[in-house]
Amino acid sequence: MARTLSGDRGAFTRLLRRHEKAVYRVCYRVLGDPEDAKDATQEAFIRAYEKLDSFEGRSAFRTWLLRVALNVSLNINKKNRRERAQQLPSEERLLGVDPAPGPEQSAVSSEQLEQLHQALSHLDDNHRAAVVLRDLEGLSYAEISQVLDVAEGTARVWAFRGRAKLKDLISP
């Protein structure tokens, strides 16, 4: 990280390669679309490079980078929701009906993945972020509190509430 901050672009490239899969997974799990996740991953890397001087070292680089990726993904998600809402006929917009996304492209249990991503999209942004970071990425609550910039107890509550809602959405 010190070499990256001193201007070594190769060191930054190595850092990104080390964390690329985790960043993509966070983006994909927030957005639920592989192409959007690829775009978000690239945008997260660009933002991280532009904001390197804001990295203070109070957390691990991975934690900071995942926060950047999460913010980018949540912003794209909000933009996508606004665009979809504008495209809905007025009756559907009033009723809050949301068109179903296309089928998931996955080799492993695509139906279950689709159900998970569908359910994740119904969670509040904070709850979704906490569940994705804890249960899908394996971060500790301390790391989640750093990524989300909240107290550790808040991160625990958000993950708990997110899981509870997921259970309600997925259970028959």
Secondary structure, DSSP 4 states (H G I P E B T S, - for coil): -HHHHTT-HHHHHHHHHHHHHHHHHHHHHHH--HHHHHHHHHHHHHHHHHTGGG--SSS-HHHHHHHHHHHHHHHHHHHHHHHHHHHS-HHHHHHT--PPPPPP--SS-HHHHHHHHHHHTTS-HHHHHHHIIIIIT---HHHHHHHHTS-HHHHHHHHHHHHHHHHHHH--
